[in-house]
Amino acid sequence: MKTRFLSRDAIKLIAMLAMLLNHIAAVFLPSGTFLCELFTDVGYFTAVTMCYFLVEGYGRTCSKERYAMRLGLFALISEIPYCLMLTEGGVLQFSGMNMMFTLLICFGILYSLGNIAAPALKALAVAGLVLLSMISDWALLAPAFTLLFAWANGAPRKTAAAFAISAALFGLFSFAGGIGRFSTGTNLLYSLRCAAGIVLAGIVIVCFYNGRRAARGKTFLKWFFYLFYPVHMLILGLLRIALIG
């Protein structure tokens, strides 16, 4: 279809920009301002997109071991930049585990689904990994997204349903987090706003993704996506220390 003009790499570049805006809002913009809320909500495009491509990549990779090792390596590399960026009122404090660690957990979930034969043991392994995500970014939600996309298995209607359920889950989590902070009406608007980034990701992938890599620069882009995550957080963290203290 002519409308499917976005490659996997183009969508990942959009996701990287959305994540950068989200992190800029988290570090530098006053909470509650229009720009802060806009950048934050746009950034919710990224996590669900990363989970979608993790599931797709898991099915396509020629070496699951190397894939897991890359995730583990960049989870380690990214941890100090992640904490440096999110620390408030100091130089460096533990702020939980970063998204690469979460994706490694999600990889483990996919591996468990595909390689553990005993249903009870498989369920136990998946449940344990979901609980492990509690110490990392996008706790519980990223594993849920991953399970939904694994269930969809690339089927267009199921993929659209997986994105819809993911948006609803995030909206519910956001609404629960806003109880006591906002009035009911404001909280409902807040949760809908939060879910909008996931809805947008679903529209982009379901309607415009052509299922292919970029025609050029595949190797460069592959490593750019891995390196962008720790490097941009390191820069933001250093800027935070220089400008805010």
N, C-alpha and C positions, 0 to 999 in steps of 0.2 A: 504493500500500500504506500502511496506517495506521502501520506501523513506520517509515516514511520521514518523520520529523518534523523533521529537522535541515536547515536551509537552508545554503547556502554560507557566508553570513556568520556563522551560529552556529558552524559548524565552524572557521572562521577565528578566531573569538573564543577558542574552546578552544585552538587552536594558539598564539595569542598568550600566553595564560596559561601554557601548557606551556613556551614559550620563556622567559618571565620567570622561572619556577622554575629552569630550567636555568642561566640566567645568574646568578641569585642564588647557586646552588650553586657555580658556577665562580669567583665573585668573593669570597664571604664565608664559605662553609662549609668546615670542615676536610675534606680528602680522606679517604675511607675510612669516614666516619661514615654511619650509616643514613640520616639526612636528606639528606646530600649525594648519596649514591648514588640515593636515591629521586627527588629533584628532577632529577638529571642524566638518569636513565632516562626519566622522564616527558617531559622536554624533547625526546627523540628523536622524539616524535610530530610535531614541527613541520616539519622540513626536508622530509620526504617529502610531507607535506600541501601545502606551498608548491609543490613540483614538480608535484603532481597538478593543483592549480588553475592553475598557470602553463600547463600543456598545455591544460587546458579553456578558460582565458581566451584563449589564443592562437587557438583555433579560433572563438571567439565574438566577439572584438573587431572593432569596425568600422574601427579604424585601428591597424594593427600598428606604424606609425611612431611614433604618440603613445605607445603601450604601451612600446616600446623606450626612448623618450626619458624616460618616467617612471622606468623602472627605472634608467637611467643617471644621472638626476638624483639619485635617492635613494641610489644607490650612492655618489655623491660626498658627499652630505650625511651619510651614515652612517659614513664611513670614520674620521673623527676620534673620534666617540663609540665606535665599535667598538674602536679601539686604546686609547682612554682607559680603557675598561672592562676590557680584558684585560691591560694593562700590569702587570707585577709589579716591585716595588722601585723605582718611579720615577713620574713624572707621565705621560709619554707616550712610548711606543715603538711602532715598526711591528709589528703582529701579524698581518700578512697582509691580504688583501682580504675585505670583509664579504659576507654572504649575498646582499645585493642585487646585488653584482657577479657572484656565482655564478649568480643567476637571469638576469642579463643574458646571461651566457655560454650558459645553457640556452636562452634565447630565440633566440640566434644559431644554436644547433643546430637548433631547430625551423624557423627560417627557411631554413637551408641544406637541410634535408630537403625542404622544400616548393618551393624556388625554384631549386635548382641541378640542371640536367638531366643533365649528364654524370656517370655513376656514379663514375668515378675522382676527379673534382674534388669531388664531394659527400662521398665518403669522406674525402678529404684535409682538407676544411674541417671536418668533424665531428671528426676525429681531432685536428686542431690546436686546436679549441675545448676538447675534453676535456683536452688537455694544459695549456692555459691555466688551467684550473680548479685546477691544482696550487698556485697562489699564493693561492687563496681558501678560504673556509669550505666545508666539505663537499666537498673536492676529490675528483674522480673519481666519487664516489658520487652527488652531485646530477645530474650529466650522465647517469649510468647510470639513475637513477630516471626522468629525463625521457624518455630513449629508450624505456624500458619502457612508460611511460604513452602515449607517442606510438604505439607498437606496439599497445597495447590499444585505442586509439581509442574509448574509452567503452563497449566491450562488457563486460557484467558479469563473465563468466567470465574474460576476458582481463585485466580490471582486477584481479580477485582474484588471478590468477596473477602479475601485475606487482607487487602488494604482497608476495606470498609470496617472490618472487625478490629483491625489494628488502630484505626482512627477512633473508633468507639471506646476501645480499651484505654487509650491515652486520654481521651476526653473524660472518662469516668475517674481515672487516677487524678487528673487535674482538678476535677470537681471536688473529689474527696479532700485533696490538699488545700482547697480554697474554703472549706467549711470552717467557720469561725473567723475567717479573714475578710470575707466579702458577704454582702447580702446575697440572697438566693438568685436574684436576677443578674447581678453583676458576676456571680460565680458561674452561672450558666453561660454567659457571654464569654467569660474567661476560658472556660473549658472548650467551647466551640472554637475559639481563636487558637487555642493550643493544638486542637485536632486538625486545623486547616493545613498545616505543613505536611501532615501525613496524607491527607486527601490530595493535596497537590502532587506529592510524590507518586501516589497511585495513578493519577491522571497522566502524568508524564510517562510513566513506565508502561501502563496498559495501552495508552493511545498513541504514543510517539516513539517508543523504543523499538529499534529494528532488529535487536537480537545479535548485533555484530560489534566487533571491536572497531576502533578507529582505523582508517586505511593506512595511516602513517604514524610512526613514532610509538609503536606498541611497547617496546622495551622501556623507552624513556618514561612513558605515561605510567607503566606498571610500577616503577620505582618512585616516580614522583608522588603517587598517591600514598605509598607507604611513608615516604620521608616528609611529606607535607604536614602530616599529623603532629609528630614531635617538634618539627622545626618551627611551625607557626606558634605553637604553645610556648616554646622556649622564648621566642621573640616577644610575645605578649607578656610573658612572665617577667622578662628583663625590663620591658617598658613599664610594667606595673611598679617594679621596685624603683626605677629611675624617676617616674612621674608622681607616684602616690606614696611610696615608701612602705 
